[in-house]
Amino acid sequence: MRLEAGKNGGKLSVQVRIPTVFRKYTDQQGVVEVDPGTLASVVDQLEGRYPGIKGQLLNGDGQFHRFVNVYVNDEDVRYLKKLDTKADDGDEVSLLPSVAGG
């Protein structure tokens, strides 16, 4: 039996779910594939392809903005390793802006 290295014909990838509010930075794409790595690497890859998105995700201290919730496979990265959290082949990263009420 032969095992494939990844889902995409041997290519390793992580799916990043982009909410509507950030799609103006990703040419309206709702899902973007990036290489596996830490979330810091994922953000850098997104910025490399879609300049300007990093400033929407990270604050001046280089941490996620408090109004951006980030999940790796439904796990809130605030309770993991934040930007040092790993996203492996087949994982899904979700970027969710906080909703404030009034």
N, C-alpha and C positions, 0 to 999 in steps of 0.2 A: 504494500500500500504506500502511495506517495503522498506526502504532506506538503501543502503549499506554505510558503513563508508568510504570505499575507493574503488578504481578501482580494486585492486588486492585481491578480496575476503575479504575485511575488513582491509587489510594492507594499512597503509598510506605510500605514497612514493613520492619522487621528482625524476624526471629524469634529469640526468646530461649528456649533450652531450659533448663527448670527441673528440677534433679534432685529425687528424692523427698524428700530431707532438707529442702529449702527450700519444698516445696509447701504446707506448713502456712501459709506467708505469702501464697501466691497462690491461695487458695481451691481447692487441689488441682489447679490447672492445670499441665500438663507443658510447654506451649508458650504463650508470651505474645508478642504483637506490639507493637512500639514504633516510634516514628519514627526515621529514620536520624539519625546524629550520632556524637559521640565516645562511648566507653564510659562516661565520666563522665556524659554526658547520658542514656545508657541506664539507668544505675543510678538517676539522679534520677527518671526516668520510672517505673521500677519502684517506687521509694519513694513516689511520688505516688499510685500506685494501690494499693500493698500496703505500708502503713506497717510498719516493723520489718525489712524485708528488707535495707535498706542496711547496718544494723549487723551483719548476718550476712556481708556481702560485704566491707566495708571495715573497716580497723583505725582506731585513734585518730589516726593520722597521715594518714588519708584515702586510703590505698593499699589494694589488695586484700590481704585476709588471706593469709598464706603457705599456709594450708591450702585455699584456694580457687583452683583453676586455671581460667583463662578463655581461651577460644579464639574467634577469629573465623574462620569457614570453615577450621577445622582448623589455624590458625596460633596458636601460644601467644603471648599478648599480652605475656608477660614479655620476649620477644625482639623485640617491636615497640615500641610507644609506651605500653604499659600503659594507663592511663585515657585517654590522648590518642589511642589507636588509634581509627580511624574504622570505623564499621559503616554500610555503604551499603545502599540499597534492594536487597532480595533476599538480603542476607547473613544468616548464621546465627551467633548468639552462643551458645556452650555454657558453662554454669557447672558445673564439676565439683569436688566436694569431694575433697581428698586422702584416701587410705585409708592409715592407719598400721597396721603389723603389730607383733606383739609376741612 
